[in-house]
Amino acid sequence: MSVLKTVEILGGGPAGLYTAILLRRLMPSVKVRVTEQNPEGATFGFGVVFSDQALEFLRADDPETHDLVTPHMERWRNMTLNLPGDTVTLAGVGFTAIGRLELIELLKDRARGLGVEIRFNTLVEDLDTLEADLVVGADGLNSLVRRSFEDTFRPSMEFFDNHFAWFGVEVPFDTLTQTFIETEHGPMNAHHYRFSPERSTFIVECEDVTFEKWGFAEMGENESAKLCSGLFSDVLKGAQLITNKSMWRQFPRLWCESWVAGRYVLLGDSVHTAHFSIGSGTRLALEDAIALVKSLEEFDDVDAALAAYQERRQPIARKIVNAANTSAYWYETFGEKMHLDPLDFAHDYLMRSGRLSEDRLRQIAPGFAARYEAEKAATG
């Protein structure tokens, strides 16, 4: 395999569409086709969130897409922790968010404008039907590409203990908010943020014992949404949660030792997962796409390009995935921490991924850091 002329991309989510955009933008002579098994306009989930810093990679590497997407984003400068009896504001911890479907529509239209062929509602069951110099597996957690070459990709997959369900709600929360509550069957948490002027994502999470005691496993989507709407009625202001494939799940911890198998390559959730508590899943997928296409542009030989992609990108992605895993483990015992003083709880929360130093905390949340250090000095 040498010169790249044709590329098939499996998966019409952000990862697949963005890979197609970059290929056509940077390598306009290459023919690109995206195949998505779901109908056009269908998607699961609600919003996707990015930290302020996470968008800088997009501004640097692809200002056109950055300028296309950011006007459609909600943004805020603070974060809020709701605890039983108190609220802590983390000023300066900024985020942006956009509806998943809206992001896909923007990327889809741009890809088509660049000459990318997109097939929706098309299920590929045999990779041998794809005749291309390169096949990109951007087909998510249940990736056909990965499953077809498991001996080469060498995936490992385990699941975190906590259970979660992904809802939406027609309440535009002011900030990205974490709400922690005590219930008769144990502690529960909600991650929520607005992704449009009228609607927010609302992810409910609980430890395994709480999940079992509430009987969520036996409930349908609507029943569990109704129960969670009641449990979080204070922060929801009486609004009812909205479902969209909102089944209870345990988050998968996926990592592939190899990202390349001959003319097949993986990126995004098909090759690694990052727990939603650090909001990096979509960012990782887009950065994978940038790294892959940059390598393909740099090397005339496709094999050399894929080897460079794996060598350069794996260590960077691994650091973020490890941080996401550490953050997820923090949530598995959040109930034990809810007795802490609110500022101590907030500090423990901010430091949960292991990536934040005290100096960095002072930079990104100076108001909170000053308040926390003053309280420690007064009580110390």
Backbone hydrogen bonds, N-H to C=O, Kabsch-Sander energy under -0.5 kcal/mol:
donor,donor_aa,acceptor,acceptor_aa,energy
5,K,3,V,-0.5
7,V,31,K,-2.7
8,E,134,L,-2.5
9,I,33,R,-2.9
10,L,8,E,-0.5
10,L,136,V,-2.7
11,G,9,I,-0.6
11,G,35,T,-3.2
17,L,13,G,-2.5
18,Y,14,P,-2.3
19,T,15,A,-2.0
20,A,16,G,-2.0
21,I,17,L,-2.2
22,L,18,Y,-2.4
23,L,19,T,-2.4
24,R,20,A,-2.3
25,R,21,I,-2.3
26,L,22,L,-2.9
27,M,23,L,-2.5
30,V,27,M,-2.3
31,K,5,K,-2.9
33,R,7,V,-2.0
34,V,117,E,-3.0
35,T,9,I,-2.7
36,E,119,R,-3.2
42,A,39,P,-1.7
45,G,244,N,-1.1
48,V,98,I,-2.9
50,F,96,T,-3.2
52,D,94,G,-1.7
55,L,51,S,-1.0
55,L,52,D,-0.7
56,E,53,Q,-1.2
57,F,53,Q,-0.5
57,F,54,A,-0.6
59,R,55,L,-2.0
60,A,56,E,-2.2
61,D,57,F,-2.4
62,D,58,L,-2.4
66,H,62,D,-2.3
67,D,63,P,-2.7
68,L,64,E,-1.5
69,V,65,T,-2.5
70,T,66,H,-2.4
72,H,69,V,-2.0
73,M,70,T,-1.7
74,E,97,A,-2.8
76,W,95,F,-2.0
79,M,90,L,-1.2
80,T,176,L,-2.3
81,L,88,V,-2.7
82,N,80,T,-0.5
82,N,178,Q,-3.4
83,L,81,L,-0.6
83,L,86,D,-3.0
86,D,83,L,-2.2
88,V,81,L,-2.5
90,L,79,M,-3.7
91,A,89,T,-0.9
92,G,77,R,-1.2
93,V,90,L,-1.3
94,G,92,G,-1.4
95,F,76,W,-1.9
96,T,50,F,-3.1
97,A,74,E,-2.3
98,I,48,V,-2.1
99,G,195,F,-0.7
100,R,46,F,-3.5
103,L,99,G,-2.6
104,I,100,R,-2.4
105,E,101,L,-2.6
106,L,102,E,-2.3
107,L,103,L,-2.4
108,K,104,I,-2.9
109,D,105,E,-2.4
110,R,106,L,-1.9
111,A,107,L,-2.6
112,R,108,K,-2.5
113,G,109,D,-2.0
114,L,110,R,-1.1
114,L,111,A,-0.8
115,G,112,R,-1.6
116,V,111,A,-2.2
117,E,32,V,-1.9
119,R,34,V,-3.4
120,F,118,I,-0.6
121,N,38,N,-2.5
122,T,36,E,-2.2
124,V,122,T,-0.6
125,E,123,L,-0.6
129,T,126,D,-1.9
130,L,127,L,-1.9
131,E,129,T,-0.8
132,A,130,L,-0.9
133,D,6,T,-1.1
134,L,6,T,-1.2
135,V,263,R,-2.7
136,V,8,E,-3.0
137,G,135,V,-0.6
137,G,265,V,-3.7
138,A,10,L,-2.1
138,A,136,V,-1.2
143,S,140,G,-1.6
147,R,143,S,-2.1
148,S,144,L,-1.9
149,F,145,V,-0.8
149,F,146,R,-1.0
150,E,147,R,-0.7
152,T,149,F,-0.9
153,F,149,F,-2.8
154,R,150,E,-2.7
156,S,255,W,-2.0
158,E,253,R,-1.5
160,F,251,F,-2.5
163,H,206,C,-2.6
164,F,249,R,-2.5
165,A,204,V,-2.2
167,F,165,A,-0.7
167,F,202,F,-2.1
168,G,242,I,-2.1
169,V,200,S,-1.9
171,V,169,V,-1.7
173,F,171,V,-1.3
176,L,78,N,-0.8
177,T,192,H,-3.2
178,Q,80,T,-2.6
179,T,177,T,-0.5
179,T,190,A,-2.5
180,F,82,N,-3.0
180,F,178,Q,-0.6
181,I,188,M,-2.7
183,T,186,G,-1.1
186,G,183,T,-1.6
188,M,181,I,-2.6
189,N,205,E,-2.6
190,A,179,T,-2.0
191,H,203,I,-2.6
192,H,177,T,-2.7
192,H,190,A,-0.6
193,Y,201,T,-1.4
194,R,173,F,-0.5
195,F,199,R,-2.2
196,S,199,R,-1.5
200,S,169,V,-2.8
201,T,193,Y,-2.7
202,F,167,F,-2.8
203,I,191,H,-2.9
204,V,165,A,-2.4
204,V,202,F,-0.6
205,E,189,N,-3.1
206,C,163,H,-2.2
207,E,187,P,-0.6
211,F,207,E,-2.4
212,E,208,D,-2.3
213,K,209,V,-2.3
214,W,210,T,-2.1
215,G,211,F,-0.9
216,F,211,F,-1.5
218,E,215,G,-1.4
219,M,216,F,-1.4
224,S,220,G,-2.4
225,A,221,E,-2.4
226,K,222,N,-2.2
227,L,223,E,-2.2
228,C,224,S,-2.7
229,S,225,A,-2.2
230,G,226,K,-1.6
231,L,227,L,-2.3
232,F,228,C,-2.3
233,S,230,G,-1.4
236,L,232,F,-2.1
237,K,233,S,-0.9
237,K,234,D,-0.7
238,G,233,S,-1.5
239,A,236,L,-2.0
242,I,168,G,-3.6
247,M,245,K,-1.1
249,R,164,F,-2.7
253,R,158,E,-3.9
254,L,252,P,-0.8
255,W,156,S,-1.8
256,C,271,V,-1.4
257,E,153,F,-0.7
257,E,154,R,-1.6
258,S,153,F,-2.3
261,A,264,Y,-3.0
264,Y,261,A,-1.7
265,V,135,V,-2.1
266,L,259,W,-2.2
267,L,137,G,-1.8
270,S,267,L,-1.2
271,V,268,G,-2.0
272,H,268,G,-1.8
273,T,254,L,-1.6
278,I,275,H,-1.6
279,G,276,F,-1.1
284,L,280,S,-2.9
285,A,281,G,-1.8
286,L,282,T,-2.5
287,E,283,R,-2.6
288,D,284,L,-2.5
289,A,285,A,-2.1
290,I,286,L,-2.1
291,A,287,E,-2.5
292,L,288,D,-2.8
293,V,289,A,-2.5
294,K,290,I,-2.3
295,S,291,A,-1.8
296,L,292,L,-2.2
297,E,293,V,-2.3
298,E,294,K,-1.9
299,F,295,S,-2.2
302,V,2,S,-1.5
303,D,1,M,-0.6
305,A,301,D,-1.9
306,L,302,V,-2.7
307,A,303,D,-2.1
308,A,304,A,-2.1
309,Y,305,A,-2.4
310,Q,306,L,-2.3
311,E,307,A,-2.4
312,R,308,A,-2.6
313,R,309,Y,-2.6
314,Q,310,Q,-1.8
316,I,312,R,-0.6
317,A,313,R,-2.5
318,R,314,Q,-2.6
319,K,315,P,-1.4
320,I,316,I,-1.3
321,V,317,A,-2.8
322,N,318,R,-2.7
323,A,319,K,-1.9
324,A,320,I,-2.4
325,N,321,V,-2.5
326,T,322,N,-2.3
327,S,323,A,-2.3
328,A,324,A,-2.4
329,Y,325,N,-2.2
330,W,326,T,-1.5
331,Y,327,S,-1.3
332,E,328,A,-0.9
332,E,329,Y,-0.6
333,T,330,W,-1.4
334,F,331,Y,-1.1
336,E,333,T,-1.1
337,K,333,T,-0.6
337,K,334,F,-1.0
338,M,334,F,-0.6
338,M,335,G,-0.8
340,L,337,K,-1.9
345,F,341,D,-2.9
346,A,342,P,-2.5
347,H,343,L,-2.4
348,D,344,D,-2.5
349,Y,345,F,-2.5
350,L,346,A,-2.5
351,M,347,H,-1.7
352,R,349,Y,-1.5
354,G,351,M,-1.3
357,S,355,R,-0.5
361,L,357,S,-2.3
362,R,358,E,-2.0
363,Q,359,D,-1.2
364,I,360,R,-2.3
365,A,361,L,-2.5
369,A,365,A,-2.7
370,A,366,P,-2.4
371,R,367,G,-2.0
372,Y,368,F,-3.1
373,E,369,A,-2.6
374,A,370,A,-2.2
375,E,371,R,-2.0
376,K,372,Y,-2.3
377,A,373,E,-2.2
378,A,374,A,-2.1
379,T,375,E,-1.9
380,G,376,K,-1.3
